[in-house]
Amino acid sequence: MEETGNILLNWYGKNKRVLPWRETSDPYKIWLSEIILQQTRVNQGMAYYLKFVNNYPDIKTLVSAPADEVFKLWQGLGYYNRAENMMKAAQIIMSDYGGEFPRTANELKRLPGIGNYTAAAIASIAFGESVPVVDGNVYRWLSRMFLMGTPINSAAARKEFAAKASGIMAGHPPGIFSQAMMEFGALYCVPESPGCSRCVFKGRCQAYEKGVVEAYPVKKPKTEVKKLSYYYFHIETTDGKVLIHKRERTDIWKNLYDFPSEVFDASQPSFSIEKSKLLKSLKLENAFELTGEPSRYVHRLTHRIIYARFFRIKIKKSPFLWKKSLLLVDQKDLKKYPVPRLIERYLQDENILI
């Protein structure tokens, strides 16, 4: 085990990427990078990390920021519950810990949005706690190295793989070792077509020796992709205002803004806009003008496919704002509101500044 760790750290010293969050031991910046990089590639997350550090250089400035401002900065990164949990965690750190991050993985896991992996990353990198980091890259490397067949998306996997990582980490600097494991999986022990013949672990990797590298890691079958269909109504007044809707339900776009919408039956070939339940609720069923043909979009998320049709209409009277989540705002101010990527795509195609 010790020799495996030595080989890994030697590889890391020669091949690691220069990344800004590796140049600091500030737990705030390490935490920020880990939250942003959940479900996000480094090349995409880098720009967001730099924006957040520039706008909110410490926990105090993040806590003081308006929620809409934070969501707007996050726009396009997806998984918006990360941003919501990030703000909740920041509030707790300020109120319960005096602005200082908890120093152990167990304490960190009590904060919203911080699970086993993120807690271990912060604790090991920022505070030197000897706790193993196990992310997708580490699962892949360990499963191949030691022919570990437990499905990595099963309840038993984390404990088993964490124990294996702990054995290899023993005697090595925890922070550097954690980053080395993740980096090796990200850069070299990649999901498809890894360079096994040139690998520093070529003589030690059990999956390579048995010719089954591509079969690891093992995963249980994926969750079925859910298909959703919506009509969106881009409703404009004659004096340049637009009706928008703040999403307040617990879903992937909670706290973001979109257009008022209703579910449609994708199997139906046509739709009579005059019969829209939404327009009736706004008391607009006989007081609008349709502008052109509806725009159609297919928007793919991890476990969902959204089929959307956008109707752009002009209204002749003020809508009935029957719930607080409906807002009538100046179109020129749309850029201030954080919106889902689907809405952003539509607005860009309509040449509306966003």
Buried (B, 14 or more C-beta within 10 A) or exposed (E): EEEBBEBBBEBBEEEBEEBEBBEBEBBBBBBBBBBBBBEBEEEEBBEBBEEBBEEBEEBEEBBEBEEBEBBBBBBEBBBBBBBBBBBEBBBBBBEEBEBEBBBEBEBBBEBBBBEBBBBBBBBBBBBBBBBBBBBBBBBBBBBBBBBBEBBBBEEEBBEBBBEBBBEBBEEBBBBBBBBBBBBBBBBBBBEEEBEBEEBBBEEBBBBBEEEEBEEBBBEEEEEEEEEBBBBBBBBBBEEEBBBBBBBEEEEBBBBBBBBBBBEBEEEEEEBEBEEBEBBEBBEBBEBBEEEEEBBEBEBEBEEEEBBBBBBBBBBEEBBEEEEEBBBEBEBEEBEEBBBBBBBBBBBEEEEBEB
